[in-house]
Amino acid sequence: MKIIGHFTLQSLIVIVLIILADPHVAGRLRAAAPASGFVLIAHGGAGDYSKMTPEQIEMRRTAMVKAIQSGYAILARGGSSLDAVEATIRVMEDSALFDAGRGSYYTREGVPEMDASIMDGRTLQAGSVASLKHIANPIHLARLVMEKTPHVMLVGEGAEKFAKAQGIELVSPYFFFNEREWDRYKNAKAAEEKKKSAAQLKGQEHGTVGVVALDQAGNLAAGTSTGGTEMKMPGRVGDSPILGAGTYANNESCAVSGTGTGEFFMRNVVAADICERVRYLHVSLEQAANDVVMKVLVEQHGDGGVIALDQKGDAAAPFNTPGMMTATVREDGKIRIQGWSKNAKPIIVPATK
């Protein structure tokens, strides 16, 4: 047997095998392994889509296809998951069809306030913004907080001052005027004045948007953007900009974006819980996501869903509401849209324009 230093080759092999048997080491090695392909998944909010007309649902599907095409183009040319997540969400913010960006719900004072966050699974760097009133694309500002400041979260006036310093134009609240959402606000206001209970006002669709992605280098990223809940108190912040609650990404476990009633996601740190179950309990991504969304949240009467993705390209999208619209694309360039109802058959469309 050949001697290497004070060790035989056989003893070195045994040492290596012992090290590889350590689940923590194995997990890190899996995280370092390159992905076999890229994946991007987007959601357009969990809730009850039955109150939407077929035309409204079709408009949302079309907007999601356009958004996914933007992210797919980035991943297909070897771009980063972080770039793909931001680009996809920006299209959805601009569409005015979701509860994000130009489609955001109104607060009790009749002015939209928006939140967003983005996280890099490779570095664990993240950026978050909340209570914005004058930013057209909150997800972009969240990205700038991550890259241009030593902080993770900026809120309100401070966040908007930072945006202005970065050359972002501050827009008037009238920029966000949306007749559909204004009508929703007036109806909710009238119902409140008639002293209808909160339970009677529930049941509409949520339109928070989120994206998770895996790029060709094997890196995960996640992002979420929202206008919050209907008739929320001014200054209310939900789970979307809270890392670990509504958004989380870590190459050693998974990437998650959530949608639903944010208070439950914050109390249960939903996004991080799913990823840590994968990382430390070594359960499948699907089991971890289902256990949190379909058991933990359901037991507390918390409504919502998540999209989740790991480094192997495995995905999960459980929801405990009547619907949650999602769109998924992989290397084959086929966008699979589904979830506006539990019985809806998936629609397949090409990712190339």
C-alpha positions as a Markdown table, in Angstrom:
| # | Residue | x | y | z |
|---|---|---|---|---|
| 1 | Met | 0.0 | 0.0 | 0.0 |
| 2 | Lys | 1.4 | 3.4 | -1.0 |
| 3 | Ile | 2.2 | 5.7 | 1.9 |
| 4 | Ile | 1.1 | 9.4 | 1.6 |
| 5 | Gly | 2.6 | 11.4 | 4.4 |
| 6 | His | 1.5 | 9.5 | 7.6 |
| 7 | Phe | -1.6 | 8.0 | 5.9 |
| 8 | Thr | -2.1 | 5.1 | 3.6 |
| 9 | Leu | -4.2 | 5.6 | 0.5 |
| 10 | Gln | -6.8 | 3.3 | 2.0 |
| 11 | Ser | -7.1 | 5.3 | 5.2 |
| 12 | Leu | -7.5 | 8.5 | 3.2 |
| 13 | Ile | -10.4 | 7.0 | 1.3 |
| 14 | Val | -12.1 | 5.9 | 4.5 |
| 15 | Ile | -11.7 | 9.5 | 5.9 |
| 16 | Val | -13.2 | 11.0 | 2.7 |
| 17 | Leu | -16.2 | 8.6 | 3.0 |
| 18 | Ile | -16.8 | 9.5 | 6.6 |
| 19 | Ile | -16.8 | 13.2 | 5.7 |
| 20 | Leu | -19.2 | 12.6 | 2.8 |
| 21 | Ala | -21.5 | 10.7 | 5.2 |
| 22 | Asp | -22.1 | 13.9 | 7.2 |
| 23 | Pro | -25.5 | 15.3 | 6.0 |
| 24 | His | -24.3 | 18.9 | 6.5 |
| 25 | Val | -21.3 | 18.3 | 4.2 |
| 26 | Ala | -23.4 | 16.4 | 1.7 |
| 27 | Gly | -25.9 | 19.3 | 1.7 |
| 28 | Arg | -23.2 | 21.8 | 1.0 |
| 29 | Leu | -21.8 | 19.7 | -1.8 |
| 30 | Arg | -25.3 | 19.3 | -3.3 |
| 31 | Ala | -25.7 | 23.1 | -3.1 |
| 32 | Ala | -22.4 | 23.5 | -5.0 |
| 33 | Ala | -23.4 | 21.1 | -7.8 |
| 34 | Pro | -24.4 | 22.8 | -11.0 |
| 35 | Ala | -28.0 | 22.5 | -12.0 |
| 36 | Ser | -29.0 | 20.4 | -15.0 |
| 37 | Gly | -31.3 | 23.0 | -16.3 |
| 38 | Phe | -33.1 | 26.3 | -15.5 |
| 39 | Val | -36.6 | 26.8 | -14.1 |
| 40 | Leu | -38.7 | 29.8 | -13.5 |
| 41 | Ile | -42.1 | 29.9 | -11.7 |
| 42 | Ala | -44.4 | 32.8 | -11.1 |
| 43 | His | -47.6 | 33.2 | -9.1 |
| 44 | Gly | -50.3 | 35.8 | -9.5 |
| 45 | Gly | -51.9 | 35.5 | -6.1 |
| 46 | Ala | -53.9 | 32.9 | -4.1 |
| 47 | Gly | -57.6 | 33.4 | -3.5 |
| 48 | Asp | -61.0 | 32.9 | -5.0 |
| 49 | Tyr | -61.0 | 33.5 | -8.7 |
| 50 | Ser | -64.6 | 32.5 | -9.2 |
| 51 | Lys | -65.7 | 36.1 | -8.8 |
| 52 | Met | -63.6 | 37.1 | -11.8 |
| 53 | Thr | -65.0 | 37.1 | -15.3 |
| 54 | Pro | -63.5 | 34.7 | -17.9 |
| 55 | Glu | -62.2 | 37.8 | -19.6 |
| 56 | Gln | -60.4 | 39.0 | -16.5 |
| 57 | Ile | -58.8 | 35.6 | -15.9 |
| 58 | Glu | -57.7 | 35.5 | -19.6 |
| 59 | Met | -56.1 | 39.0 | -19.2 |
| 60 | Arg | -54.2 | 37.7 | -16.1 |
| 61 | Arg | -53.0 | 34.6 | -18.0 |
| 62 | Thr | -51.8 | 36.8 | -20.9 |
| 63 | Ala | -49.9 | 39.1 | -18.5 |
| 64 | Met | -48.3 | 36.1 | -16.8 |
| 65 | Val | -47.2 | 34.7 | -20.2 |
| 66 | Lys | -45.6 | 38.0 | -21.1 |
| 67 | Ala | -43.8 | 38.2 | -17.7 |
| 68 | Ile | -42.6 | 34.6 | -17.9 |
| 69 | Gln | -41.3 | 35.2 | -21.5 |
| 70 | Ser | -39.2 | 38.1 | -20.1 |
| 71 | Gly | -37.6 | 35.9 | -17.4 |
| 72 | Tyr | -37.2 | 32.9 | -19.7 |
| 73 | Ala | -35.2 | 35.0 | -22.2 |
| 74 | Ile | -32.7 | 36.0 | -19.5 |
| 75 | Leu | -32.3 | 32.4 | -18.2 |
| 76 | Ala | -32.0 | 30.9 | -21.7 |
| 77 | Arg | -29.0 | 33.1 | -22.6 |
| 78 | Gly | -27.3 | 32.2 | -19.4 |
| 79 | Gly | -28.4 | 35.1 | -17.3 |
| 80 | Ser | -28.8 | 35.1 | -13.5 |
| 81 | Ser | -31.8 | 33.9 | -11.6 |
| 82 | Leu | -31.8 | 37.3 | -9.8 |
| 83 | Asp | -32.1 | 39.2 | -13.1 |
| 84 | Ala | -34.9 | 36.9 | -14.2 |
| 85 | Val | -36.9 | 37.2 | -11.0 |
| 86 | Glu | -36.7 | 41.1 | -11.1 |
| 87 | Ala | -37.6 | 41.3 | -14.8 |
| 88 | Thr | -40.6 | 38.9 | -14.5 |
| 89 | Ile | -42.0 | 40.8 | -11.5 |
| 90 | Arg | -41.6 | 44.2 | -13.2 |
| 91 | Val | -43.8 | 43.1 | -16.1 |
| 92 | Met | -46.5 | 42.0 | -13.6 |
| 93 | Glu | -46.2 | 45.2 | -11.7 |
| 94 | Asp | -46.6 | 47.2 | -14.9 |
| 95 | Ser | -49.6 | 45.2 | -16.1 |
| 96 | Ala | -52.1 | 46.7 | -13.6 |
| 97 | Leu | -53.8 | 43.3 | -13.4 |
| 98 | Phe | -52.4 | 42.1 | -10.1 |
| 99 | Asp | -52.2 | 43.5 | -6.6 |
| 100 | Ala | -48.8 | 44.9 | -7.2 |
| 101 | Gly | -47.4 | 48.0 | -8.8 |
| 102 | Arg | -50.2 | 49.7 | -10.9 |
| 103 | Gly | -52.8 | 47.2 | -9.8 |
| 104 | Ser | -52.3 | 47.6 | -6.1 |
| 105 | Tyr | -55.2 | 47.7 | -3.6 |
| 106 | Tyr | -56.1 | 50.9 | -1.9 |
| 107 | Thr | -55.6 | 51.5 | 1.8 |
| 108 | Arg | -58.4 | 52.9 | 4.0 |
| 109 | Glu | -57.3 | 56.4 | 3.0 |
| 110 | Gly | -57.7 | 55.6 | -0.7 |
| 111 | Val | -53.9 | 55.6 | -1.6 |
| 112 | Pro | -52.0 | 52.5 | -2.6 |
| 113 | Glu | -49.0 | 51.5 | -0.4 |
| 114 | Met | -46.6 | 48.9 | -1.9 |
| 115 | Asp | -44.1 | 46.4 | -0.5 |
| 116 | Ala | -41.5 | 44.2 | -2.2 |
| 117 | Ser | -38.4 | 42.1 | -1.6 |
| 118 | Ile | -35.8 | 40.1 | -3.5 |
| 119 | Met | -33.2 | 37.6 | -2.3 |
| 120 | Asp | -30.1 | 35.9 | -3.8 |
| 121 | Gly | -29.8 | 32.2 | -2.8 |
| 122 | Arg | -26.1 | 32.1 | -3.7 |
| 123 | Thr | -25.0 | 34.9 | -1.3 |
| 124 | Leu | -28.0 | 35.4 | 0.9 |
| 125 | Gln | -27.9 | 39.0 | 0.0 |
| 126 | Ala | -31.4 | 40.6 | 0.0 |
| 127 | Gly | -33.2 | 43.9 | -0.4 |
| 128 | Ser | -36.7 | 44.9 | 0.8 |
| 129 | Val | -38.9 | 48.0 | 0.7 |
| 130 | Ala | -42.3 | 48.8 | 2.3 |
| 131 | Ser | -45.0 | 51.4 | 2.5 |
| 132 | Leu | -44.1 | 53.0 | -0.8 |
| 133 | Lys | -46.5 | 55.5 | -2.4 |
| 134 | His | -44.5 | 56.9 | -5.3 |
| 135 | Ile | -42.5 | 54.1 | -6.8 |
| 136 | Ala | -43.6 | 52.5 | -10.1 |
| 137 | Asn | -41.6 | 49.3 | -9.6 |
| 138 | Pro | -41.0 | 48.4 | -6.0 |
| 139 | Ile | -39.1 | 45.2 | -6.9 |
| 140 | His | -36.4 | 47.3 | -8.6 |
| 141 | Leu | -36.0 | 49.5 | -5.6 |
| 142 | Ala | -35.7 | 46.4 | -3.4 |
| 143 | Arg | -32.9 | 45.2 | -5.7 |
| 144 | Leu | -31.1 | 48.6 | -5.3 |
| 145 | Val | -31.4 | 48.4 | -1.5 |
| 146 | Met | -29.6 | 45.0 | -1.7 |
| 147 | Glu | -26.9 | 46.2 | -4.1 |
| 148 | Lys | -26.4 | 49.9 | -3.2 |
| 149 | Thr | -26.8 | 50.0 | 0.6 |
| 150 | Pro | -25.4 | 48.2 | 3.6 |
| 151 | His | -29.1 | 47.6 | 4.7 |
| 152 | Val | -31.7 | 45.0 | 4.0 |
| 153 | Met | -34.9 | 47.0 | 4.4 |
| 154 | Leu | -35.9 | 50.6 | 3.8 |
| 155 | Val | -39.5 | 51.9 | 4.3 |
| 156 | Gly | -41.7 | 54.9 | 3.5 |
| 157 | Glu | -40.2 | 58.3 | 3.0 |
| 158 | Gly | -36.6 | 57.0 | 3.6 |
| 159 | Ala | -36.9 | 54.4 | 0.9 |
| 160 | Glu | -38.3 | 57.0 | -1.5 |
| 161 | Lys | -35.5 | 59.5 | -0.7 |
| 162 | Phe | -33.0 | 56.7 | -1.5 |
| 163 | Ala | -34.9 | 56.0 | -4.7 |
| 164 | Lys | -34.6 | 59.6 | -5.8 |
| 165 | Ala | -30.9 | 59.6 | -5.0 |
| 166 | Gln | -30.6 | 56.5 | -7.3 |
| 167 | Gly | -32.2 | 58.4 | -10.2 |
| 168 | Ile | -35.6 | 56.8 | -9.9 |
| 169 | Glu | -38.5 | 59.2 | -10.7 |
| 170 | Leu | -41.1 | 59.5 | -8.0 |
| 171 | Val | -44.5 | 59.3 | -9.5 |
| 172 | Ser | -47.8 | 60.8 | -8.3 |
| 173 | Pro | -50.3 | 58.5 | -6.5 |
| 174 | Tyr | -52.5 | 59.2 | -9.5 |
| 175 | Phe | -50.1 | 57.1 | -11.5 |
| 176 | Phe | -51.6 | 54.1 | -9.8 |
| 177 | Phe | -55.2 | 55.0 | -10.5 |
| 178 | Asn | -57.0 | 51.8 | -11.6 |
| 179 | Glu | -60.7 | 51.9 | -12.2 |
| 180 | Arg | -61.1 | 48.3 | -11.2 |
| 181 | Glu | -59.4 | 48.7 | -7.9 |
| 182 | Trp | -61.0 | 52.1 | -7.2 |
| 183 | Asp | -64.4 | 50.4 | -7.6 |
| 184 | Arg | -63.3 | 47.7 | -5.3 |
| 185 | Tyr | -62.2 | 50.3 | -2.7 |
| 186 | Lys | -65.6 | 52.2 | -3.0 |
| 187 | Asn | -67.6 | 48.9 | -2.5 |
| 188 | Ala | -65.5 | 47.9 | 0.5 |
| 189 | Lys | -65.9 | 51.4 | 2.0 |
| 190 | Ala | -69.6 | 51.2 | 1.5 |
| 191 | Ala | -69.8 | 47.7 | 3.0 |
| 192 | Glu | -67.7 | 48.9 | 6.0 |
| 193 | Glu | -70.1 | 51.9 | 6.6 |
| 194 | Lys | -73.0 | 49.4 | 6.6 |
| 195 | Lys | -71.0 | 47.6 | 9.4 |
| 196 | Lys | -70.6 | 44.4 | 7.5 |
| 197 | Ser | -68.2 | 42.0 | 9.2 |
| 198 | Ala | -64.7 | 41.4 | 8.0 |
| 199 | Ala | -65.7 | 37.9 | 7.2 |
| 200 | Gln | -68.3 | 39.1 | 4.7 |
| 201 | Leu | -65.6 | 41.1 | 2.9 |
| 202 | Lys | -63.3 | 38.2 | 2.6 |
| 203 | Gly | -63.1 | 35.7 | -0.3 |
| 204 | Gln | -61.9 | 37.8 | -3.2 |
| 205 | Glu | -58.8 | 36.9 | -5.0 |
| 206 | His | -55.4 | 38.1 | -3.8 |
| 207 | Gly | -53.1 | 39.4 | -6.5 |
| 208 | Thr | -49.7 | 39.5 | -4.9 |
| 209 | Val | -47.1 | 38.5 | -7.4 |
| 210 | Gly | -44.0 | 36.4 | -6.8 |
| 211 | Val | -41.3 | 34.6 | -8.7 |
| 212 | Val | -38.7 | 31.9 | -7.9 |
| 213 | Ala | -35.9 | 30.9 | -10.4 |
| 214 | Leu | -33.0 | 28.5 | -10.9 |
| 215 | Asp | -30.4 | 29.6 | -13.4 |
| 216 | Gln | -27.9 | 27.6 | -15.5 |
| 217 | Ala | -25.2 | 28.2 | -12.9 |
| 218 | Gly | -27.3 | 26.5 | -10.3 |
| 219 | Asn | -28.2 | 29.6 | -8.3 |
| 220 | Leu | -31.7 | 30.2 | -6.8 |
| 221 | Ala | -33.4 | 33.5 | -6.3 |
| 222 | Ala | -36.9 | 34.7 | -5.1 |
| 223 | Gly | -38.9 | 37.9 | -5.2 |
| 224 | Thr | -42.3 | 39.1 | -4.2 |
| 225 | Ser | -44.3 | 42.3 | -4.8 |
| 226 | Thr | -47.6 | 43.4 | -3.4 |
| 227 | Gly | -50.1 | 46.2 | -2.7 |
| 228 | Gly | -51.1 | 44.4 | 0.5 |
| 229 | Thr | -54.6 | 43.7 | 1.6 |
| 230 | Glu | -57.8 | 45.4 | 0.7 |
| 231 | Met | -58.7 | 48.3 | 3.0 |
| 232 | Lys | -55.6 | 47.9 | 5.1 |
| 233 | Met | -54.6 | 50.5 | 7.6 |
| 234 | Pro | -52.1 | 53.0 | 6.3 |
| 235 | Gly | -48.6 | 51.8 | 7.3 |
| 236 | Arg | -49.6 | 48.1 | 7.5 |
| 237 | Val | -46.8 | 45.9 | 6.2 |
| 238 | Gly | -47.4 | 42.3 | 5.3 |
| 239 | Asp | -45.2 | 39.3 | 4.7 |
| 240 | Ser | -44.1 | 40.1 | 1.2 |
| 241 | Pro | -41.1 | 42.3 | 2.2 |
| 242 | Ile | -40.3 | 40.2 | 5.3 |
| 243 | Leu | -37.4 | 37.8 | 4.6 |
| 244 | Gly | -38.3 | 34.3 | 5.7 |
| 245 | Ala | -42.0 | 35.1 | 5.8 |
| 246 | Gly | -43.1 | 35.9 | 2.3 |
| 247 | Thr | -39.7 | 35.6 | 0.5 |
| 248 | Tyr | -36.7 | 33.4 | 1.0 |
| 249 | Ala | -33.9 | 31.9 | -1.1 |
| 250 | Asn | -30.9 | 29.8 | -0.1 |
| 251 | Asn | -28.9 | 27.5 | -2.5 |
| 252 | Glu | -28.6 | 25.0 | 0.3 |
| 253 | Ser | -32.3 | 24.5 | 0.5 |
| 254 | Cys | -34.8 | 26.3 | -1.7 |
| 255 | Ala | -36.4 | 29.5 | -2.9 |
| 256 | Val | -40.0 | 30.4 | -1.9 |
| 257 | Ser | -42.4 | 33.2 | -2.6 |
| 258 | Gly | -45.8 | 33.3 | -0.8 |
| 259 | Thr | -49.2 | 34.8 | -1.3 |
| 260 | Gly | -52.2 | 35.1 | 1.0 |
| 261 | Thr | -53.0 | 36.8 | 4.3 |
| 262 | Gly | -49.6 | 38.0 | 5.3 |
| 263 | Glu | -50.2 | 38.0 | 9.1 |
| 264 | Phe | -50.2 | 34.2 | 9.1 |
| 265 | Phe | -47.1 | 34.0 | 7.0 |
| 266 | Met | -45.3 | 36.3 | 9.3 |
| 267 | Arg | -46.3 | 34.5 | 12.5 |
| 268 | Asn | -45.2 | 31.2 | 11.1 |
| 269 | Val | -42.1 | 32.4 | 9.1 |
| 270 | Val | -43.6 | 30.3 | 6.3 |
| 271 | Ala | -40.9 | 30.7 | 3.5 |
| 272 | Ala | -38.0 | 30.0 | 5.8 |
| 273 | Asp | -39.8 | 27.2 | 7.6 |
| 274 | Ile | -40.2 | 25.4 | 4.3 |
| 275 | Cys | -36.6 | 25.8 | 3.3 |
| 276 | Glu | -35.3 | 24.8 | 6.8 |
| 277 | Arg | -37.4 | 21.6 | 6.8 |
| 278 | Val | -35.7 | 20.7 | 3.5 |
| 279 | Arg | -32.3 | 21.6 | 4.8 |
| 280 | Tyr | -32.4 | 20.0 | 8.3 |
| 281 | Leu | -35.1 | 17.4 | 8.2 |
| 282 | His | -34.0 | 16.2 | 4.7 |
| 283 | Val | -37.6 | 15.9 | 3.5 |
| 284 | Ser | -38.7 | 16.5 | -0.1 |
| 285 | Leu | -39.5 | 20.1 | -1.1 |
| 286 | Glu | -43.1 | 19.0 | -1.9 |
| 287 | Gln | -43.6 | 17.5 | 1.5 |
| 288 | Ala | -42.1 | 20.5 | 3.3 |
| 289 | Ala | -44.3 | 23.0 | 1.3 |
| 290 | Asn | -47.4 | 20.9 | 1.8 |
| 291 | Asp | -46.9 | 20.4 | 5.5 |
| 292 | Val | -46.6 | 24.1 | 6.1 |
| 293 | Val | -49.3 | 25.4 | 3.7 |
| 294 | Met | -51.8 | 22.6 | 4.0 |
| 295 | Lys | -51.3 | 21.7 | 7.7 |
| 296 | Val | -49.7 | 24.5 | 9.7 |
| 297 | Leu | -51.6 | 27.4 | 8.0 |
| 298 | Val | -54.9 | 25.5 | 7.7 |
| 299 | Glu | -54.9 | 24.6 | 11.4 |
| 300 | Gln | -54.7 | 28.4 | 12.1 |
| 301 | His | -57.3 | 29.3 | 9.4 |
| 302 | Gly | -54.5 | 31.1 | 7.5 |
| 303 | Asp | -55.3 | 31.3 | 3.7 |
| 304 | Gly | -52.7 | 31.3 | 1.0 |
| 305 | Gly | -50.1 | 29.4 | -1.0 |
| 306 | Val | -46.5 | 29.3 | -2.1 |
| 307 | Ile | -44.3 | 28.6 | -5.1 |
| 308 | Ala | -41.1 | 26.8 | -4.1 |
| 309 | Leu | -38.1 | 25.5 | -6.1 |
| 310 | Asp | -34.9 | 23.7 | -5.2 |
| 311 | Gln | -31.5 | 23.3 | -6.8 |
| 312 | Lys | -32.4 | 20.1 | -8.4 |
| 313 | Gly | -35.3 | 21.8 | -10.3 |
| 314 | Asp | -38.0 | 20.2 | -8.1 |
| 315 | Ala | -40.9 | 22.5 | -7.6 |
| 316 | Ala | -44.0 | 22.7 | -5.4 |
| 317 | Ala | -47.0 | 25.1 | -5.5 |
| 318 | Pro | -49.5 | 24.1 | -2.8 |
| 319 | Phe | -52.4 | 26.4 | -1.9 |
| 320 | Asn | -55.3 | 26.1 | 0.6 |
| 321 | Thr | -57.5 | 28.7 | -1.2 |
| 322 | Pro | -59.9 | 28.0 | -4.1 |
| 323 | Gly | -57.2 | 29.0 | -6.5 |
| 324 | Met | -53.7 | 30.3 | -7.1 |
| 325 | Met | -52.6 | 31.1 | -10.6 |
| 326 | Thr | -49.1 | 30.0 | -11.4 |
| 327 | Ala | -46.9 | 29.8 | -14.5 |
| 328 | Thr | -43.9 | 27.5 | -14.9 |
| 329 | Val | -41.2 | 27.4 | -17.6 |
| 330 | Arg | -38.2 | 25.1 | -18.1 |
| 331 | Glu | -35.5 | 24.7 | -20.7 |
| 332 | Asp | -38.0 | 23.2 | -23.1 |
| 333 | Gly | -39.5 | 26.6 | -23.5 |
| 334 | Lys | -43.1 | 25.5 | -22.7 |
| 335 | Ile | -45.0 | 27.8 | -20.3 |
| 336 | Arg | -47.5 | 25.8 | -18.2 |
| 337 | Ile | -50.3 | 28.0 | -16.7 |
| 338 | Gln | -52.7 | 26.6 | -14.1 |
| 339 | Gly | -54.3 | 27.1 | -10.7 |
| 340 | Trp | -57.1 | 29.7 | -11.2 |
| 341 | Ser | -59.3 | 26.9 | -9.9 |
| 342 | Lys | -58.5 | 23.5 | -8.5 |
| 343 | Asn | -60.1 | 21.8 | -11.5 |
| 344 | Ala | -58.6 | 24.0 | -14.2 |
| 345 | Lys | -56.7 | 22.1 | -16.9 |
| 346 | Pro | -53.2 | 23.5 | -17.5 |
| 347 | Ile | -52.7 | 25.6 | -20.6 |
| 348 | Ile | -49.4 | 25.2 | -22.4 |
| 349 | Val | -48.0 | 28.2 | -24.5 |
| 350 | Pro | -44.5 | 28.8 | -26.0 |
| 351 | Ala | -42.0 | 31.0 | -24.1 |
| 352 | Thr | -40.5 | 32.4 | -27.2 |
| 353 | Lys | -42.4 | 35.4 | -28.6 |
